[in-house]
Amino acid sequence: MPQLILLGLLAVGGYFAWKVVKREMARVDEKIRKAKMEREGKPAETLEYDEETGTYRPKDEDAS
């Protein structure tokens, strides 16, 4: 009998964990969708090499 109770608790816990994961996935998807919509119509940023850090960064349009 204790095994059934433990199995039931695990099932309920798994159900609620799945709901939390689905909610988080929907939140991230909406955030990505909004960012993509904001980005549409804007030209892609030009990257320039930063010798100090050894990485590429977006080019400053104001400095030009």
Biopython code that builds the backbone (N, CA, C, O; Angstrom):
import numpy as np
from Bio.PDB.StructureBuilder import StructureBuilder

atoms = [
    (1, "MET", "N", (0.816, -1.202, 0.000)),
    (1, "MET", "CA", (0.000, 0.000, 0.000)),
    (1, "MET", "C", (0.860, 1.267, 0.000)),
    (1, "MET", "O", (0.523, 2.205, -0.724)),
    (2, "PRO", "N", (1.948, 1.348, 0.769)),
    (2, "PRO", "CA", (2.766, 2.563, 0.734)),
    (2, "PRO", "C", (3.342, 2.831, -0.665)),
    (2, "PRO", "O", (3.570, 3.982, -1.038)),
    (3, "GLN", "N", (3.573, 1.761, -1.432)),
    (3, "GLN", "CA", (4.099, 1.942, -2.778)),
    (3, "GLN", "C", (3.073, 2.666, -3.662)),
    (3, "GLN", "O", (3.444, 3.500, -4.488)),
    (4, "LEU", "N", (1.798, 2.350, -3.489)),
    (4, "LEU", "CA", (0.753, 3.007, -4.263)),
    (4, "LEU", "C", (0.634, 4.486, -3.896)),
    (4, "LEU", "O", (0.421, 5.338, -4.758)),
    (5, "ILE", "N", (0.774, 4.771, -2.614)),
    (5, "ILE", "CA", (0.718, 6.171, -2.177)),
    (5, "ILE", "C", (1.903, 6.934, -2.765)),
    (5, "ILE", "O", (1.735, 8.047, -3.263)),
    (6, "LEU", "N", (3.094, 6.348, -2.711)),
    (6, "LEU", "CA", (4.280, 6.981, -3.270)),
    (6, "LEU", "C", (4.134, 7.159, -4.781)),
    (6, "LEU", "O", (4.486, 8.207, -5.321)),
    (7, "LEU", "N", (3.622, 6.151, -5.452)),
    (7, "LEU", "CA", (3.408, 6.239, -6.889)),
    (7, "LEU", "C", (2.398, 7.345, -7.215)),
    (7, "LEU", "O", (2.583, 8.089, -8.178)),
    (8, "GLY", "N", (1.354, 7.451, -6.433)),
    (8, "GLY", "CA", (0.352, 8.504, -6.633)),
    (8, "GLY", "C", (0.944, 9.888, -6.419)),
    (8, "GLY", "O", (0.671, 10.809, -7.189)),
    (9, "LEU", "N", (1.762, 10.039, -5.368)),
    (9, "LEU", "CA", (2.414, 11.322, -5.110)),
    (9, "LEU", "C", (3.374, 11.691, -6.237)),
    (9, "LEU", "O", (3.450, 12.853, -6.635)),
    (10, "LEU", "N", (4.106, 10.704, -6.752)),
    (10, "LEU", "CA", (5.015, 10.961, -7.865)),
    (10, "LEU", "C", (4.250, 11.370, -9.119)),
    (10, "LEU", "O", (4.684, 12.254, -9.858)),
    (11, "ALA", "N", (3.121, 10.730, -9.354)),
    (11, "ALA", "CA", (2.308, 11.068, -10.525)),
    (11, "ALA", "C", (1.762, 12.492, -10.411)),
    (11, "ALA", "O", (1.799, 13.252, -11.379)),
    (12, "VAL", "N", (1.261, 12.848, -9.245)),
    (12, "VAL", "CA", (0.731, 14.203, -9.044)),
    (12, "VAL", "C", (1.857, 15.228, -9.153)),
    (12, "VAL", "O", (1.681, 16.276, -9.775)),
    (13, "GLY", "N", (3.000, 14.938, -8.558)),
    (13, "GLY", "CA", (4.151, 15.836, -8.655)),
    (13, "GLY", "C", (4.625, 15.995, -10.089)),
    (13, "GLY", "O", (4.973, 17.097, -10.513)),
    (14, "GLY", "N", (4.642, 14.896, -10.841)),
    (14, "GLY", "CA", (5.030, 14.953, -12.244)),
    (14, "GLY", "C", (4.063, 15.778, -13.068)),
    (14, "GLY", "O", (4.473, 16.518, -13.963)),
    (15, "TYR", "N", (2.776, 15.651, -12.766)),
    (15, "TYR", "CA", (1.758, 16.416, -13.472)),
    (15, "TYR", "C", (1.958, 17.915, -13.258)),
    (15, "TYR", "O", (1.925, 18.689, -14.215)),
    (16, "PHE", "N", (2.166, 18.324, -12.007)),
    (16, "PHE", "CA", (2.356, 19.743, -11.722)),
    (16, "PHE", "C", (3.688, 20.249, -12.276)),
    (16, "PHE", "O", (3.777, 21.389, -12.730)),
    (17, "ALA", "N", (4.713, 19.414, -12.241)),
    (17, "ALA", "CA", (5.997, 19.804, -12.824)),
    (17, "ALA", "C", (5.847, 20.017, -14.331)),
    (17, "ALA", "O", (6.415, 20.962, -14.877)),
    (18, "TRP", "N", (5.098, 19.159, -15.002)),
    (18, "TRP", "CA", (4.876, 19.303, -16.441)),
    (18, "TRP", "C", (4.116, 20.596, -16.752)),
    (18, "TRP", "O", (4.415, 21.268, -17.740)),
    (19, "LYS", "N", (3.132, 20.945, -15.910)),
    (19, "LYS", "CA", (2.391, 22.184, -16.117)),
    (19, "LYS", "C", (3.313, 23.391, -15.978)),
    (19, "LYS", "O", (3.204, 24.347, -16.745)),
    (20, "VAL", "N", (4.215, 23.350, -15.009)),
    (20, "VAL", "CA", (5.163, 24.458, -14.809)),
    (20, "VAL", "C", (6.101, 24.566, -16.012)),
    (20, "VAL", "O", (6.381, 25.668, -16.485)),
    (21, "VAL", "N", (6.579, 23.440, -16.500)),
    (21, "VAL", "CA", (7.474, 23.444, -17.663)),
    (21, "VAL", "C", (6.743, 23.978, -18.892)),
    (21, "VAL", "O", (7.311, 24.770, -19.644)),
    (22, "LYS", "N", (5.502, 23.564, -19.110)),
    (22, "LYS", "CA", (4.735, 24.051, -20.253)),
    (22, "LYS", "C", (4.511, 25.559, -20.164)),
    (22, "LYS", "O", (4.607, 26.264, -21.169)),
    (23, "ARG", "N", (4.215, 26.050, -18.969)),
    (23, "ARG", "CA", (3.990, 27.482, -18.778)),
    (23, "ARG", "C", (5.276, 28.257, -19.074)),
    (23, "ARG", "O", (5.231, 29.307, -19.715)),
    (24, "GLU", "N", (6.409, 27.750, -18.614)),
    (24, "GLU", "CA", (7.698, 28.404, -18.861)),
    (24, "GLU", "C", (8.034, 28.381, -20.350)),
    (24, "GLU", "O", (8.540, 29.368, -20.885)),
    (25, "MET", "N", (7.758, 27.265, -21.022)),
    (25, "MET", "CA", (8.017, 27.181, -22.463)),
    (25, "MET", "C", (7.156, 28.187, -23.217)),
    (25, "MET", "O", (7.627, 28.806, -24.171)),
    (26, "ALA", "N", (5.923, 28.356, -22.814)),
    (26, "ALA", "CA", (5.040, 29.318, -23.465)),
    (26, "ALA", "C", (5.530, 30.744, -23.222)),
    (26, "ALA", "O", (5.459, 31.583, -24.120)),
    (27, "ARG", "N", (6.025, 31.024, -22.019)),
    (27, "ARG", "CA", (6.535, 32.357, -21.701)),
    (27, "ARG", "C", (7.756, 32.686, -22.551)),
    (27, "ARG", "O", (7.859, 33.782, -23.101)),
    (28, "VAL", "N", (8.677, 31.738, -22.658)),
    (28, "VAL", "CA", (9.880, 31.952, -23.460)),
    (28, "VAL", "C", (9.520, 32.088, -24.933)),
    (28, "VAL", "O", (10.090, 32.924, -25.634)),
    (29, "ASP", "N", (8.584, 31.278, -25.407)),
    (29, "ASP", "CA", (8.154, 31.366, -26.802)),
    (29, "ASP", "C", (7.553, 32.733, -27.097)),
    (29, "ASP", "O", (7.826, 33.318, -28.145)),
    (30, "GLU", "N", (6.746, 33.242, -26.191)),
    (30, "GLU", "CA", (6.147, 34.567, -26.383)),
    (30, "GLU", "C", (7.222, 35.649, -26.378)),
    (30, "GLU", "O", (7.153, 36.591, -27.167)),
    (31, "LYS", "N", (8.193, 35.527, -25.518)),
    (31, "LYS", "CA", (9.282, 36.500, -25.463)),
    (31, "LYS", "C", (10.074, 36.491, -26.774)),
    (31, "LYS", "O", (10.432, 37.548, -27.294)),
    (32, "ILE", "N", (10.342, 35.313, -27.298)),
    (32, "ILE", "CA", (11.068, 35.190, -28.566)),
    (32, "ILE", "C", (10.217, 35.757, -29.699)),
    (32, "ILE", "O", (10.732, 36.457, -30.571)),
    (33, "ARG", "N", (8.937, 35.462, -29.691)),
    (33, "ARG", "CA", (8.038, 35.955, -30.738)),
    (33, "ARG", "C", (7.985, 37.485, -30.735)),
    (33, "ARG", "O", (8.009, 38.106, -31.797)),
    (34, "LYS", "N", (7.914, 38.099, -29.540)),
    (34, "LYS", "CA", (7.896, 39.562, -29.451)),
    (34, "LYS", "C", (9.203, 40.156, -29.955)),
    (34, "LYS", "O", (9.199, 41.146, -30.686)),
    (35, "ALA", "N", (10.319, 39.552, -29.564)),
    (35, "ALA", "CA", (11.617, 40.057, -30.011)),
    (35, "ALA", "C", (11.755, 39.942, -31.520)),
    (35, "ALA", "O", (12.324, 40.822, -32.166)),
    (36, "LYS", "N", (11.240, 38.869, -32.075)),
    (36, "LYS", "CA", (11.310, 38.676, -33.528)),
    (36, "LYS", "C", (10.445, 39.710, -34.245)),
    (36, "LYS", "O", (10.841, 40.230, -35.288)),
    (37, "MET", "N", (9.276, 40.009, -33.700)),
    (37, "MET", "CA", (8.409, 41.000, -34.317)),
    (37, "MET", "C", (9.038, 42.391, -34.247)),
    (37, "MET", "O", (8.931, 43.161, -35.201)),
    (38, "GLU", "N", (9.691, 42.722, -33.134)),
    (38, "GLU", "CA", (10.364, 44.010, -33.003)),
    (38, "GLU", "C", (11.528, 44.115, -33.982)),
    (38, "GLU", "O", (11.818, 45.191, -34.506)),
    (39, "ARG", "N", (12.172, 43.015, -34.216)),
    (39, "ARG", "CA", (13.353, 42.992, -35.072)),
    (39, "ARG", "C", (12.993, 43.107, -36.555)),
    (39, "ARG", "O", (13.798, 43.599, -37.346)),
    (40, "GLU", "N", (11.806, 42.665, -36.938)),
    (40, "GLU", "CA", (11.408, 42.724, -38.343)),
    (40, "GLU", "C", (11.403, 44.167, -38.809)),
    (40, "GLU", "O", (10.954, 45.066, -38.097)),
    (41, "GLY", "N", (11.904, 44.373, -40.003)),
    (41, "GLY", "CA", (11.942, 45.713, -40.549)),
    (41, "GLY", "C", (13.214, 46.465, -40.216)),
    (41, "GLY", "O", (13.503, 47.493, -40.829)),
    (42, "LYS", "N", (13.972, 45.975, -39.263)),
    (42, "LYS", "CA", (15.234, 46.605, -38.909)),
    (42, "LYS", "C", (16.357, 45.875, -39.629)),
    (42, "LYS", "O", (16.347, 44.646, -39.699)),
    (43, "PRO", "N", (17.324, 46.610, -40.164)),
    (43, "PRO", "CA", (18.441, 45.931, -40.831)),
    (43, "PRO", "C", (19.302, 45.180, -39.814)),
    (43, "PRO", "O", (19.351, 45.537, -38.637)),
    (44, "ALA", "N", (19.962, 44.156, -40.282)),
    (44, "ALA", "CA", (20.840, 43.388, -39.409)),
    (44, "ALA", "C", (22.003, 44.265, -38.960)),
    (44, "ALA", "O", (22.491, 45.096, -39.725)),
    (45, "GLU", "N", (22.435, 44.081, -37.744)),
    (45, "GLU", "CA", (23.543, 44.870, -37.215)),
    (45, "GLU", "C", (24.855, 44.412, -37.828)),
    (45, "GLU", "O", (25.059, 43.224, -38.075)),
    (46, "THR", "N", (25.736, 45.362, -38.070)),
    (46, "THR", "CA", (27.063, 45.049, -38.569)),
    (46, "THR", "C", (27.961, 44.771, -37.369)),
    (46, "THR", "O", (27.945, 45.505, -36.381)),
    (47, "LEU", "N", (28.736, 43.707, -37.469)),
    (47, "LEU", "CA", (29.641, 43.364, -36.380)),
    (47, "LEU", "C", (31.038, 43.855, -36.696)),
    (47, "LEU", "O", (31.459, 43.892, -37.852)),
    (48, "GLU", "N", (31.752, 44.233, -35.636)),
    (48, "GLU", "CA", (33.156, 44.593, -35.791)),
    (48, "GLU", "C", (33.959, 43.854, -34.731)),
    (48, "GLU", "O", (33.458, 43.557, -33.647)),
    (49, "TYR", "N", (35.202, 43.564, -35.058)),
    (49, "TYR", "CA", (36.065, 42.803, -34.168)),
    (49, "TYR", "C", (36.619, 43.717, -33.091)),
    (49, "TYR", "O", (37.170, 44.775, -33.394)),
    (50, "ASP", "N", (36.477, 43.318, -31.837)),
    (50, "ASP", "CA", (37.027, 44.062, -30.708)),
    (50, "ASP", "C", (38.330, 43.384, -30.308)),
    (50, "ASP", "O", (38.322, 42.276, -29.771)),
    (51, "GLU", "N", (39.453, 44.053, -30.572)),
    (51, "GLU", "CA", (40.762, 43.452, -30.322)),
    (51, "GLU", "C", (41.049, 43.284, -28.839)),
    (51, "GLU", "O", (41.801, 42.388, -28.455)),
    (52, "GLU", "N", (40.464, 44.131, -27.997)),
    (52, "GLU", "CA", (40.714, 44.037, -26.558)),
    (52, "GLU", "C", (40.167, 42.739, -25.968)),
    (52, "GLU", "O", (40.836, 42.077, -25.174)),
    (53, "THR", "N", (38.944, 42.382, -26.363)),
    (53, "THR", "CA", (38.313, 41.191, -25.803)),
    (53, "THR", "C", (38.429, 39.990, -26.721)),
    (53, "THR", "O", (38.232, 38.855, -26.286)),
    (54, "GLY", "N", (38.750, 40.226, -28.002)),
    (54, "GLY", "CA", (38.869, 39.114, -28.947)),
    (54, "GLY", "C", (37.528, 38.589, -29.412)),
    (54, "GLY", "O", (37.426, 37.448, -29.864)),
    (55, "THR", "N", (36.489, 39.422, -29.302)),
    (55, "THR", "CA", (35.151, 39.007, -29.722)),
    (55, "THR", "C", (34.594, 39.999, -30.731)),
    (55, "THR", "O", (35.144, 41.083, -30.927)),
    (56, "TYR", "N", (33.506, 39.614, -31.360)),
    (56, "TYR", "CA", (32.806, 40.506, -32.276)),
    (56, "TYR", "C", (31.657, 41.160, -31.527)),
    (56, "TYR", "O", (30.958, 40.515, -30.745)),
    (57, "ARG", "N", (31.473, 42.447, -31.778)),
    (57, "ARG", "CA", (30.411, 43.223, -31.126)),
    (57, "ARG", "C", (29.647, 44.015, -32.180)),
    (57, "ARG", "O", (30.182, 44.289, -33.254)),
    (58, "PRO", "N", (28.401, 44.386, -31.885)),
    (58, "PRO", "CA", (27.679, 45.232, -32.840)),
    (58, "PRO", "C", (28.411, 46.551, -33.033)),
    (58, "PRO", "O", (28.924, 47.139, -32.080)),
    (59, "LYS", "N", (28.452, 47.007, -34.280)),
    (59, "LYS", "CA", (29.138, 48.250, -34.593)),
    (59, "LYS", "C", (28.328, 49.423, -34.083)),
    (59, "LYS", "O", (27.111, 49.468, -34.261)),
    (60, "ASP", "N", (29.006, 50.384, -33.444)),
    (60, "ASP", "CA", (28.334, 51.586, -32.963)),
    (60, "ASP", "C", (28.037, 52.496, -34.144)),
    (60, "ASP", "O", (28.950, 52.950, -34.833)),
    (61, "GLU", "N", (26.765, 52.757, -34.372)),
    (61, "GLU", "CA", (26.365, 53.644, -35.476)),
    (61, "GLU", "C", (26.648, 55.090, -35.123)),
    (61, "GLU", "O", (26.888, 55.908, -36.012)),
    (62, "ASP", "N", (26.621, 55.427, -33.807)),
    (62, "ASP", "CA", (26.840, 56.790, -33.381)),
    (62, "ASP", "C", (28.289, 57.223, -33.561)),
    (62, "ASP", "O", (28.563, 58.399, -33.802)),
    (63, "ALA", "N", (29.224, 56.271, -33.445)),
    (63, "ALA", "CA", (30.642, 56.586, -33.526)),
    (63, "ALA", "C", (31.093, 56.838, -34.945)),
    (63, "ALA", "O", (32.176, 57.390, -35.147)),
    (64, "SER", "N", (30.304, 56.456, -35.943)),
    (64, "SER", "CA", (30.702, 56.615, -37.341)),
    (64, "SER", "C", (30.703, 58.046, -37.780)),
    (64, "SER", "O", (31.017, 58.338, -38.935)),
]
sb = StructureBuilder()
sb.init_structure("model")
sb.init_model(0)
sb.init_chain("A")
sb.init_seg("    ")
for serial, (resi, resn, name, xyz) in enumerate(atoms, 1):
    if name == "N":
        sb.init_residue(resn, " ", resi, " ")
    sb.init_atom(name, np.array(xyz, "f"), 0.0, 1.0, " ", f" {name:<3s}", serial, name[0])
structure = sb.get_structure()
